[in-house]
Amino acid sequence: MRFSVALPTGYEGLGYPIGFVRDVTAFARLARVAEACGYDGVWANDHLVTPEFLRGGTAGRPAFLEPLTTLAHVAAVTTRVRLGTAVLALPLRDPVALAKQAATLDVLSGGRLTLGVGIGAYPEELAAARPERARAGAAVAFGEVLEGLRRLLDEGGGSYEGSVVRYAGVELAPPPRQRPLPIYVGGHSVAAIARAASWGQGWIPGWRPLAELRERVALLRDRLRDLGRGVRSVAIAPELSAMIGRDHQATVRRYESSLFVRHRTARDRTGRDPSLMAAANLVGSGDAIREKVAALADAGVDECAALAFPAETIDELVEQWQRFSEDVVKRVP
């Protein structure tokens, strides 16, 4: 089982208090801590513009740092951890520019980049930044950017003609160091699973109840078999949250009262039952979390990706990463 942690590039106001990353040297510190603790990767989430519901608050504007730029920064102070996005809001992105950024970062980091891509959490972001794509639909834009991006990364150029994504006679060099550069497709829907099977090296859903996750893993493997790909050729890497403490029930209560959970409960549009959130994520005592990890492994999970730990300060986040490493990462096969 692999474990990676989430950098707070786009969590202010959504899971962390505004001002959480006022000192931007925290990103280099966090990346070094993650590497020293034995985590397999650091992942950055993505918000291009401030969601409307976060504007005008008395605490000020949330700081959302661009994920690929941030990962380039932390690549320079690390040597081993993988650098992931969890997830890029793909309908907001230009595939040619993104392919150039991704290939460059992969070369500069020595082949450590994983691109996690998704449809985007907030429709108002797409409407504000890409109104023409919003009119066509986020799902259409996501599918076309993904297909066009995959072709650019694999073939180094060419042409693509979609309804909202177009490029012609493009050539890009240098290519990414990894061939193929791994793309993890986000989302738990049947359509997202089909895209992961067709275009991805990984599937990165949000948390789901364990029984549903098992069903979706089986569906993905059936689709891979139909496409003639190996049934283990796509890594299963759910994006989870975590909190660890000595007292299991006290830790669950602390997690459930956090801004992180309050926000996700209020804004979740995926139909998940919020009462299952603590049970489905890596929350509680070390013993309880190790049992959950074993159940995830049995369901086919390869990586607990972009673990997001509720915290009030960077120091608290570091303490959680260190404790989780000692009680879980270093004690799980």
Residue pairs with C-beta under 8 A, 6 or more apart in sequence:
1 293
1 296
1 297
1 301
1 302
1 303
1 304
1 332
1 333
2 40
2 41
2 237
2 302
2 303
2 304
3 39
3 40
3 303
3 304
3 307
3 324
3 328
3 329
3 332
4 34
4 39
4 40
4 41
4 42
4 43
4 81
4 82
4 84
4 303
4 304
4 305
4 306
4 307
5 30
5 34
5 39
5 41
5 42
5 43
5 306
5 307
5 308
5 309
5 321
6 42
6 43
6 44
6 45
6 86
6 306
6 307
6 308
6 309
7 27
7 30
7 31
7 42
7 43
7 44
7 45
7 70
7 74
8 15
8 16
8 20
8 21
8 26
8 30
8 317
9 27
9 44
9 45
9 46
9 64
9 65
9 66
9 67
9 70
10 44
10 45
10 46
10 47
10 64
10 65
10 67
11 20
11 45
11 260
11 308
12 18
12 19
12 20
12 21
12 62
12 63
12 64
13 54
13 57
13 59
13 62
13 263
14 54
14 62
14 260
14 263
15 258
15 259
15 260
15 263
15 264
15 308
15 310
16 259
16 260
16 310
16 311
16 312
17 59
17 259
17 312
18 57
18 59
18 60
18 61
18 62
18 63
19 59
19 60
19 63
20 63
20 313
20 314
21 27
21 63
21 65
21 314
22 63
23 314
24 65
26 314
27 65
27 70
27 73
27 74
28 73
28 74
28 77
29 314
29 318
30 42
30 74
30 314
30 317
30 318
30 321
31 42
31 74
31 77
31 78
31 81
32 77
32 78
33 318
33 321
33 322
34 41
34 42
34 78
34 81
34 321
35 78
35 79
35 80
35 81
37 321
37 322
37 325
37 329
38 325
38 329
38 330
39 81
39 321
39 325
39 329
40 81
40 82
40 303
41 81
41 82
41 83
41 84
41 114
41 305
42 71
42 74
42 78
42 81
42 82
42 83
42 84
43 83
43 84
43 85
43 86
43 114
43 116
43 305
43 306
44 65
44 67
44 68
44 70
44 71
44 83
44 84
44 85
44 86
45 67
45 85
45 86
45 87
45 306
46 66
46 67
46 85
46 87
46 88
46 89
46 92
47 64
47 89
47 122
47 125
48 64
48 66
48 89
48 92
48 125
48 129
49 64
49 125
49 128
49 129
50 61
50 62
50 64
51 122
51 124
51 125
52 124
52 128
53 124
54 62
55 61
67 85
67 88
68 85
68 88
68 101
68 102
68 105
71 83
71 84
71 85
71 105
71 109
71 113
72 105
72 108
72 109
74 83
75 83
75 105
75 108
75 109
75 112
79 110
81 112
82 112
82 113
82 114
83 105
83 109
83 112
83 113
83 114
84 113
84 114
84 115
84 116
84 184
84 305
84 306
85 114
85 115
85 116
85 117
86 116
86 184
86 186
86 204
86 239
86 305
86 306
87 116
87 117
87 118
87 184
87 186
87 204
87 239
88 98
88 115
88 116
88 117
88 118
89 118
89 119
89 120
89 121
89 125
89 126
90 117
90 118
90 119
90 120
90 141
90 142
90 145
90 146
90 149
91 119
91 120
91 126
91 130
91 133
91 138
91 141
91 142
91 145
92 120
92 125
92 126
92 129
92 130
92 133
93 145
95 145
95 148
95 149
95 152
95 160
95 165
95 167
96 152
96 167
96 170
96 172
98 145
98 149
99 149
99 152
99 153
99 172
100 172
102 113
102 115
102 149
102 153
102 176
102 181
103 153
103 172
103 174
103 175
103 176
103 181
104 174
105 113
106 112
106 113
106 176
106 177
106 178
106 181
107 174
107 176
107 177
110 177
111 176
111 177
111 178
113 176
113 178
113 181
113 182
114 182
114 183
114 184
114 202
115 181
115 182
115 183
115 184
116 183
116 184
116 185
116 186
116 202
116 204
116 239
116 305
116 306
117 142
117 146
117 149
117 183
117 184
117 185
117 186
118 142
118 185
118 186
118 187
118 204
119 138
119 139
119 142
119 186
119 187
119 192
120 126
120 138
120 142
121 267
123 134
123 138
126 133
126 134
126 138
126 141
127 134
130 141
132 164
133 140
133 141
133 164
136 163
136 164
139 191
140 163
140 164
141 164
141 165
142 195
143 195
144 160
144 162
144 163
144 164
144 165
145 165
146 183
146 185
146 195
146 199
147 160
147 162
147 199
148 160
148 162
148 165
148 167
149 183
150 183
150 199
151 158
151 160
152 158
152 167
152 170
152 172
153 175
153 176
153 180
153 181
153 183
154 179
154 180
156 171
156 172
156 173
156 175
157 169
157 170
157 171
157 172
158 169
158 170
159 167
159 168
159 169
159 170
160 166
160 167
161 168
180 201
182 200
182 201
182 202
182 235
183 199
183 200
183 201
183 202
184 196
184 200
184 201
184 202
184 203
184 204
184 235
184 237
184 305
185 192
185 195
185 196
185 199
185 200
185 202
185 203
185 204
186 192
186 204
186 205
186 206
186 239
187 193
187 195
187 205
188 205
188 206
188 208
188 212
188 216
188 270
190 219
192 203
192 205
193 203
193 216
193 219
193 220
193 223
194 223
196 202
196 203
196 220
196 234
197 220
197 223
197 224
197 227
197 229
197 234
198 227
200 234
201 233
201 234
201 235
202 234
202 235
202 236
202 237
202 303
203 220
203 234
203 235
203 236
203 237
204 237
204 238
204 239
204 305
204 306
205 213
205 216
205 238
205 239
206 238
206 239
206 270
206 272
207 238
207 239
207 240
207 241
207 272
207 277
207 280
207 281
208 216
208 238
208 272
208 280
209 272
209 273
209 276
209 280
210 280
210 295
210 296
210 299
213 238
213 296
213 299
213 301
214 299
214 300
217 236
217 299
217 300
217 301
220 234
220 236
221 231
221 232
221 300
224 230
224 231
224 233
224 234
225 231
235 302
235 303
236 299
236 300
236 301
236 302
236 303
237 301
237 302
237 303
237 304
237 305
238 296
238 301
238 304
238 305
239 305
239 306
239 308
240 281
240 282
240 304
240 305
240 306
240 307
240 308
241 255
241 260
241 261
241 277
241 281
241 282
241 283
241 307
241 308
241 309
241 310
242 281
242 282
242 283
242 289
242 304
242 307
242 308
242 309
242 320
242 324
243 251
243 254
243 255
243 258
243 282
243 283
243 284
243 309
243 310
243 320
244 251
244 282
244 283
244 284
244 285
244 286
244 289
244 320
244 323
244 324
244 327
244 328
245 251
245 254
245 284
245 285
245 323
246 285
247 285
248 284
248 285
248 287
248 288
251 283
251 284
251 285
252 278
252 283
252 284
254 310
255 261
255 278
255 281
255 283
255 310
256 277
256 278
258 310
259 310
260 308
260 310
261 274
261 277
261 278
261 310
264 274
264 277
265 274
265 277
268 274
278 284
282 289
282 292
282 293
282 304
282 307
282 324
282 328
283 289
284 292
286 327
286 328
286 331
289 324
289 327
289 328
290 327
290 328
290 331
290 332
293 304
293 328
293 332
294 332
296 304
307 324
309 317
309 320
309 321
309 324
311 317
311 320
